């Protein structure tokens, strides 16, 4: 019998409300829960059954500690769905909701290259929904400031690659 993650959505709902009650700064035990429990849930086969609940739990942590946004985005990129366009759209939506919690790009320096490459790939997708969501993500204020940072020699190359791939 295949497990479909029954009960995960309910657990994550309850857990999100518990996370909201955590004090700042987060204790080491709470960070371990984020790193060892929530992040690996992105790779579950049936994540579609509880994806929105997982996003809410991750966002609860990111609201408490903005530096966790980098880990959350890396998890989305690490466990990126390669075959299913609907799951790709869901992953882009998760990244978008995480970016919406941030005011600046200071916590995104490590994932900058990986994120821009994935968005460039999504812009070139044959599925219109994936390409549209990726282009929409590029209009996010945090993403725009991340791409337009001064002192980055690869910034112009990324812009040209994104535009050239989108036009072809």
C-alpha positions as CSV (number, residue, x, y, z in Angstrom):
1,X,0.0,0.0,0.0
2,X,1.4,3.4,-1.0
3,X,1.4,6.1,1.7
4,X,0.0,9.4,0.5
5,X,0.9,11.4,3.6
6,X,-2.4,11.1,5.3
7,X,-2.4,13.5,8.3
8,X,0.5,15.6,7.1
9,X,-1.7,18.5,6.2
10,X,-3.4,18.5,9.6
11,X,-0.1,18.2,11.4
12,X,1.4,21.1,9.5
13,X,-1.7,23.2,10.2
14,X,-1.3,22.7,13.9
15,X,2.4,23.1,13.7
16,X,2.1,26.4,11.9
17,X,0.0,27.8,14.8
18,X,2.7,26.5,17.3
19,X,5.4,28.2,15.3
20,X,3.6,31.5,15.4
21,X,3.9,31.4,19.2
22,X,7.7,30.9,19.2
23,X,9.8,33.7,20.7
24,X,12.4,35.5,18.8
25,X,15.2,34.7,18.3
26,X,14.4,31.1,17.5
27,X,16.0,28.5,19.7
28,X,18.4,25.9,18.2
29,X,15.8,23.2,18.7
30,X,13.3,25.1,16.5
31,X,15.9,25.6,13.8
32,X,16.6,21.9,13.8
33,X,12.9,21.2,13.4
34,X,12.9,23.5,10.4
35,X,16.0,21.9,8.9
36,X,15.4,18.3,9.6
37,X,11.6,18.0,9.4
38,X,10.1,20.7,7.2
39,X,12.8,21.0,4.5
40,X,12.9,17.3,3.8
41,X,9.1,17.2,3.3
42,X,9.6,19.0,0.0
43,X,11.0,15.8,-1.5
44,X,8.0,13.6,-0.6
45,X,6.3,12.0,-3.5
46,X,2.9,13.1,-2.5
47,X,3.8,16.6,-1.5
48,X,0.9,17.9,-3.6
49,X,-1.6,16.7,-0.9
50,X,-0.1,19.0,1.7
51,X,2.0,21.6,-0.2
52,X,0.0,24.6,0.9
53,X,0.2,23.5,4.5
54,X,3.9,23.0,4.1
55,X,4.3,26.5,2.6
56,X,2.4,28.0,5.5
57,X,4.6,26.2,8.0
58,X,7.8,27.3,6.2
59,X,6.5,30.9,6.0
60,X,5.8,30.9,9.7
61,X,9.5,30.2,10.3
62,X,10.6,32.7,7.7
63,X,8.4,35.4,9.4
64,X,10.2,34.7,12.7
65,X,13.7,34.5,11.2
66,X,14.4,36.0,7.7
67,X,17.7,34.2,7.3
68,X,15.7,30.9,7.0
69,X,14.4,32.1,3.6
70,X,17.7,31.1,2.0
71,X,17.3,27.5,3.2
72,X,13.7,27.4,2.2
73,X,14.4,28.6,-1.4
74,X,17.3,26.2,-1.6
75,X,15.0,23.3,-0.6
76,X,12.6,24.3,-3.4
77,X,15.4,24.4,-5.9
78,X,17.0,21.1,-4.7
79,X,13.8,19.2,-4.9
80,X,12.6,20.8,-8.1
81,X,10.0,18.8,-10.0
82,X,11.4,18.1,-13.5
83,X,8.4,16.4,-15.2
84,X,5.2,17.8,-13.9
85,X,4.5,21.4,-14.9
86,X,1.8,21.8,-12.3
87,X,4.3,21.0,-9.6
88,X,6.8,23.5,-11.2
89,X,4.1,26.2,-10.9
90,X,3.5,25.3,-7.3
91,X,7.3,25.5,-6.6
92,X,7.5,28.9,-8.3
93,X,4.5,30.0,-6.2
94,X,6.3,28.8,-3.0
95,X,9.4,30.8,-3.9
96,X,7.2,33.8,-4.7
97,X,5.5,33.7,-1.3
98,X,8.9,33.4,0.5
99,X,10.2,36.4,-1.5
100,X,7.1,38.4,-0.5
101,X,8.1,38.0,3.1
102,X,11.5,39.6,2.5
103,X,12.1,43.3,2.3
104,X,15.7,43.1,1.0
105,X,18.1,40.6,-0.7
106,X,20.6,40.3,2.2
107,X,19.5,36.8,3.0
108,X,19.6,35.6,-0.7
109,X,23.2,35.9,-1.7
110,X,24.0,32.2,-1.7
111,X,20.9,31.2,-3.7
112,X,21.1,34.0,-6.2
113,X,22.8,32.1,-9.0
114,X,20.8,28.9,-8.5
115,X,17.5,30.9,-8.4
116,X,18.2,33.0,-11.5
117,X,19.2,29.9,-13.5
118,X,16.1,28.0,-12.5
119,X,13.9,31.0,-13.4
120,X,15.7,31.3,-16.8
121,X,14.9,27.6,-17.4
122,X,11.3,28.1,-16.4
123,X,11.0,31.1,-18.7
124,X,12.0,28.9,-21.6
125,X,9.6,26.1,-20.6
126,X,7.3,24.7,-23.3
127,X,4.4,24.8,-20.8
128,X,2.8,28.3,-20.9
129,X,1.8,28.2,-17.3
130,X,5.4,27.6,-16.1
131,X,6.8,30.3,-18.4
132,X,4.1,32.8,-17.3
133,X,4.6,32.2,-13.6
134,X,8.4,32.5,-14.0
135,X,7.9,35.8,-15.9
136,X,5.5,37.0,-13.2
137,X,8.1,36.0,-10.5
138,X,10.7,38.3,-12.3
139,X,8.4,41.2,-11.5
140,X,8.7,40.6,-7.7
141,X,10.4,43.6,-6.1
142,X,12.9,41.5,-4.2
143,X,13.7,39.5,-7.4
144,X,14.1,42.7,-9.3
145,X,16.5,44.1,-6.7
146,X,18.4,40.8,-6.6
147,X,18.9,40.8,-10.3
148,X,19.8,44.5,-10.4
149,X,22.4,44.6,-7.7
150,X,25.5,46.7,-8.4
151,X,28.9,45.0,-8.4
152,X,27.7,41.8,-9.9
153,X,29.5,41.1,-13.1
154,X,27.1,38.3,-14.0
155,X,24.0,40.5,-13.7
156,X,24.0,41.7,-17.3
157,X,24.6,38.2,-18.6
158,X,21.6,36.9,-16.6
159,X,19.4,39.7,-17.9
160,X,20.5,39.0,-21.5
161,X,20.1,35.2,-21.1
162,X,16.6,35.6,-19.7
163,X,15.5,38.0,-22.4
164,X,17.1,36.1,-25.2
165,X,15.6,32.8,-24.1
166,X,12.2,34.3,-23.6
167,X,12.1,35.8,-27.1
168,X,13.2,32.5,-28.9
